[in-house]
Amino acid sequence: MVFEGLAEKLQGALQKLKSKGKLTDKDVKDAMREVKLALLEADVNFKVVKDFIDKVKDRAVGHEVMESLTPGQQVIKIVHEELTALMGTTQSKLNFSPKAPTVIMLVGLQGAGKTTTGGKLGGYLKKMGKRPLLIAGDIYRPAAIKQLQVVGAQLDIPVFSMGDKVSPVHIAKAGIEHANKHGNDVVIIDTAGRLHIDENLMEELENIKKEVVPHEILLVVDAMTGQDAVNVAETFNHRLGIDGVILTKLDGDTRGGAALSVRAVAQKPIKFVGMGEKLSELEPFYPDRMASRILGMGDVLSLIEKAQASFDEKKARELEKKIRTQEFTFEDFLEQLQQMKKMGPLSQLLEMIPGANTKQLKNLEMNDKELIHIEAMIRSMTIEERRNPSIINGSRRKRIAQGSGMTVQKVNNLLKQFEQTKKMMKQFADMEKSMKKGGKMKFPFFGK
Amino acid sequence: MLKKWISKLKKEQNEEKEDRKEIVQQEGMDEFTAESHEGCEKVWEGEEMLCGEEIDGEKEIEEIPVEKELWPEEEPVREKTGFFAKLKEGLTKTRQGITAKVDQVLKAYKKVDEELFEEIEEILITADVGVSTTMAIIDKLRSQAKERKISEARDLRSLLKEILWETLDLNKSHALHMDPLPAIILVVGVNGVGKTTSIGKLAHKLKSEGKKVLLAAGDTFRAAAIDQLEIWGNRVGVDVIKHQEGSDPAAVIYDAIQAAKARKIDVLICDTAGRLHNKTNLMNELGKVRKIVEREYGEASKEILLVLDATTGQNAIQQAKIFNDAVDVSGIVLTKLDGTAKGGVILGISSELNIPVKLIGVGEGMNDLQEFKPKEFVNALFGEE
């Protein structure tokens, strides 16, 4: 496999970079070389890659390197962030016209998946409570109309067709009239696949656009498309002014660099992705997932996450010290909670707490809600209270309970547990030293 | 700098992995011009496509490679222009896209230097040749230029041409393996690459060569795929063996083979449903179809054609590998070369997988399926006869 070992190589190369402090020119350059390769192998257009790399380079040089990240990892982190940002936000929204029917037109190259996508979109809209109508505007490809009819029948969505001897412009117009009469509030016009350099057929699309004024013109793009994706997106956008993109066949193993190319040249959101052959498999677009996929550096990214975790571990170690010296306060605890939230699932973040190993923690059942409650209670304390919990008396407890929407009992519990924890943590730490096995300890805050 | 990092990387790769052979197959970074679309207008003046009334509920759907169909009447005129002219005509865009660029670059530089190589490399990557294949080509270009002491930029042209041609020519036949008759051709590929359309064109081509052709509607999955093939069958004037949508494709192929035997058919062309190569079950199904072919039609010459869309990027290599594992692909059909896509990925495929390109689709007409001839192809690419 072409990409195999890419992540490995990348890691190897990145680990060599050892400088600390700020990212140097060289750090960035070396890492960028790998990123460039990854992007090109993912079929991101050459020019788009170049622009992107230049941009990221500017941002990255001089950037602080987080402790416990290598400079290379830091660069990748920036790349991933930039890539995600470039990809836009999760936006699977369609523009609906205040006056029915909303007209959606699907355009694209041959074989991109317009007819299938038309069906999927119809199904999606139907689920939303709309009453869609499919218009069979592909009069060229043999059996294209039939295909749409079959799709429509499967989804129980009406299909409007006038055969293949009427011009698509006329069909589109008549279809909308039909929708008006039959109370369909969304129409989806399926058009014939065409090459973007096909003058006659592109003109035909322009004519349809002029005639029916669609609210959404969506370009359907095969996720496997290579370098040419920019030409396609550019031309379709230039001639029709597309409103968004649907990326199809993403259930294959393509890295899908076309997504970035299209996004970069057309500056239009990717609204949906096609994830399978079933008519229900139309999903919203997730920029961060796409960024990871294109980079093909799942391993590296998780490595970076881990590195970040170890960065927090340093803080945690300070914490441990505090605990030992009994300085542990609610403020520290709050900070810890926040770190935990950043890091995702509880099971993972607990690994960073010193003295607590995974095995021991397995017995713990925690839920994030509990954490939210704890956080709320701590936040309802004054700074003074957080630093010195012993001053929390009855009326303070009442206030804290009210402020956090909890009961006084809960606050009592928290305080009790906090004290226990302090002791426990100390024990943990001591125990770690003396006995390696570590019995089944109960982790005070989250125990049942 | 691309160049540099690429070559550095390349070196690393070579050090680490011997398995990455040095290959240089450059092939058609071809891009072909769109041919005029007289066909399309014709169609809607009134041609009988049977796009149907009745709907039979079936499983699922994927989109078809759509190529607008043209009508035979207009074709003969072009046909007389012969392969080369046709190809050249089809390649006009490509020449503008690649060769013109190469020429431009060569003109801009007097001396052969690193920067020049970088520019050529960029051109290749933009043609979907892929990073590693491009690196291999450039390395070869660089070392041979050194060997032959080429220092003038303009002398690099013929060298590049030579390398591209070598890359494409696998010392394998690029003609369809149909000797002795009867023959069976199994057509496979992912969704939307143009399988059914290519079959229609191929049937037309073989029929006009005087062969008795039969089609098997093995795509029982996608909505209206059978109808699509039937329309092609009517148009070309060949019979289609079909079952209902949703039936077992292996059974269709089995029946078609029996029919081919009974009717003394020369060439049986079997359509299959488009499938993404990472869907294991579907690939297994394909393996089953192939087994039927082996068992029931052992005496026939076999050709297993993988249809690739020229617009596809590096994923095409994956497609070729996995399909090859599943059914031993014997040749590639590269479609949609009449757009601006250059289909450079077949260079990587021919060098890495050693599968010859056999047919190329350069337009939407019935006659726009061409045999692939590497030398003529490269010549046409460089605008030379």
Chai-1 contact restraints between the chains, C-beta under 6 A:
chainA,res_idxA,chainB,res_idxB,connection_type,confidence,min_distance_angstrom,max_distance_angstrom,comment,restraint_id
A,V2,B,I317,contact,1.0,0.0,6.0,A-B,restraint_1
A,R33,B,W5,contact,1.0,0.0,6.0,A-B,restraint_2
A,L37,B,V131,contact,1.0,0.0,6.0,A-B,restraint_3
A,L40,B,V131,contact,1.0,0.0,6.0,A-B,restraint_4
A,E41,B,V131,contact,1.0,0.0,6.0,A-B,restraint_5
A,E41,B,Q314,contact,1.0,0.0,6.0,A-B,restraint_6
A,D43,B,G313,contact,1.0,0.0,6.0,A-B,restraint_7
A,D43,B,Q314,contact,1.0,0.0,6.0,A-B,restraint_8
A,F46,B,I125,contact,1.0,0.0,6.0,A-B,restraint_9
A,F46,B,T126,contact,1.0,0.0,6.0,A-B,restraint_10
A,Q110,B,P65,contact,1.0,0.0,6.0,A-B,restraint_11
A,Q110,B,V66,contact,1.0,0.0,6.0,A-B,restraint_12
A,Q110,B,E67,contact,1.0,0.0,6.0,A-B,restraint_13
A,G111,B,P65,contact,1.0,0.0,6.0,A-B,restraint_14
A,G111,B,G192,contact,1.0,0.0,6.0,A-B,restraint_15
A,G113,B,E63,contact,1.0,0.0,6.0,A-B,restraint_16
A,K114,B,E63,contact,1.0,0.0,6.0,A-B,restraint_17
A,T115,B,E63,contact,1.0,0.0,6.0,A-B,restraint_18
A,T116,B,I61,contact,1.0,0.0,6.0,A-B,restraint_19
A,T116,B,E62,contact,1.0,0.0,6.0,A-B,restraint_20
A,T116,B,E63,contact,1.0,0.0,6.0,A-B,restraint_21
A,I139,B,W44,contact,1.0,0.0,6.0,A-B,restraint_22
A,Y140,B,C40,contact,1.0,0.0,6.0,A-B,restraint_23
A,Y140,B,V43,contact,1.0,0.0,6.0,A-B,restraint_24
A,Y140,B,K68,contact,1.0,0.0,6.0,A-B,restraint_25
A,R141,B,V66,contact,1.0,0.0,6.0,A-B,restraint_26
A,P142,B,M49,contact,1.0,0.0,6.0,A-B,restraint_27
A,P142,B,Q228,contact,1.0,0.0,6.0,A-B,restraint_28
A,P142,B,I231,contact,1.0,0.0,6.0,A-B,restraint_29
A,A143,B,C51,contact,1.0,0.0,6.0,A-B,restraint_30
A,A143,B,A224,contact,1.0,0.0,6.0,A-B,restraint_31
A,A143,B,D227,contact,1.0,0.0,6.0,A-B,restraint_32
A,A143,B,Q228,contact,1.0,0.0,6.0,A-B,restraint_33
A,A143,B,I231,contact,1.0,0.0,6.0,A-B,restraint_34
A,I145,B,C51,contact,1.0,0.0,6.0,A-B,restraint_35
A,K146,B,C51,contact,1.0,0.0,6.0,A-B,restraint_36
A,K146,B,G52,contact,1.0,0.0,6.0,A-B,restraint_37
A,K146,B,A224,contact,1.0,0.0,6.0,A-B,restraint_38
A,K146,B,D227,contact,1.0,0.0,6.0,A-B,restraint_39
A,Q147,B,A223,contact,1.0,0.0,6.0,A-B,restraint_40
A,Q147,B,A224,contact,1.0,0.0,6.0,A-B,restraint_41
A,Q149,B,I55,contact,1.0,0.0,6.0,A-B,restraint_42
A,V150,B,I55,contact,1.0,0.0,6.0,A-B,restraint_43
A,V150,B,E58,contact,1.0,0.0,6.0,A-B,restraint_44
A,V150,B,A223,contact,1.0,0.0,6.0,A-B,restraint_45
A,V150,B,A224,contact,1.0,0.0,6.0,A-B,restraint_46
A,V151,B,I61,contact,1.0,0.0,6.0,A-B,restraint_47
A,V151,B,A223,contact,1.0,0.0,6.0,A-B,restraint_48
A,A153,B,I55,contact,1.0,0.0,6.0,A-B,restraint_49
A,A153,B,G57,contact,1.0,0.0,6.0,A-B,restraint_50
A,Q154,B,G57,contact,1.0,0.0,6.0,A-B,restraint_51
A,D164,B,M49,contact,1.0,0.0,6.0,A-B,restraint_52
A,D164,B,C51,contact,1.0,0.0,6.0,A-B,restraint_53
A,K165,B,G46,contact,1.0,0.0,6.0,A-B,restraint_54
A,G193,B,V66,contact,1.0,0.0,6.0,A-B,restraint_55
A,L195,B,A34,contact,1.0,0.0,6.0,A-B,restraint_56
A,L195,B,G339,contact,1.0,0.0,6.0,A-B,restraint_57
A,I197,B,A34,contact,1.0,0.0,6.0,A-B,restraint_58
A,D198,B,A34,contact,1.0,0.0,6.0,A-B,restraint_59
A,D198,B,H37,contact,1.0,0.0,6.0,A-B,restraint_60
A,N200,B,H37,contact,1.0,0.0,6.0,A-B,restraint_61
A,M224,B,T312,contact,1.0,0.0,6.0,A-B,restraint_62
A,M224,B,N315,contact,1.0,0.0,6.0,A-B,restraint_63
A,T225,B,T311,contact,1.0,0.0,6.0,A-B,restraint_64
A,G226,B,D128,contact,1.0,0.0,6.0,A-B,restraint_65
A,G226,B,T312,contact,1.0,0.0,6.0,A-B,restraint_66
A,G226,B,G313,contact,1.0,0.0,6.0,A-B,restraint_67
A,Q227,B,T126,contact,1.0,0.0,6.0,A-B,restraint_68
A,Q227,B,D128,contact,1.0,0.0,6.0,A-B,restraint_69
A,D228,B,T311,contact,1.0,0.0,6.0,A-B,restraint_70
A,D228,B,T340,contact,1.0,0.0,6.0,A-B,restraint_71
A,D228,B,A341,contact,1.0,0.0,6.0,A-B,restraint_72
A,N231,B,T340,contact,1.0,0.0,6.0,A-B,restraint_73
A,G252,B,L276,contact,1.0,0.0,6.0,A-B,restraint_74
A,G252,B,N278,contact,1.0,0.0,6.0,A-B,restraint_75
A,D253,B,N278,contact,1.0,0.0,6.0,A-B,restraint_76
A,D253,B,Q318,contact,1.0,0.0,6.0,A-B,restraint_77
A,T254,B,N315,contact,1.0,0.0,6.0,A-B,restraint_78
A,E277,B,E60,contact,1.0,0.0,6.0,A-B,restraint_79
A,E277,B,E62,contact,1.0,0.0,6.0,A-B,restraint_80
A,K278,B,E60,contact,1.0,0.0,6.0,A-B,restraint_81
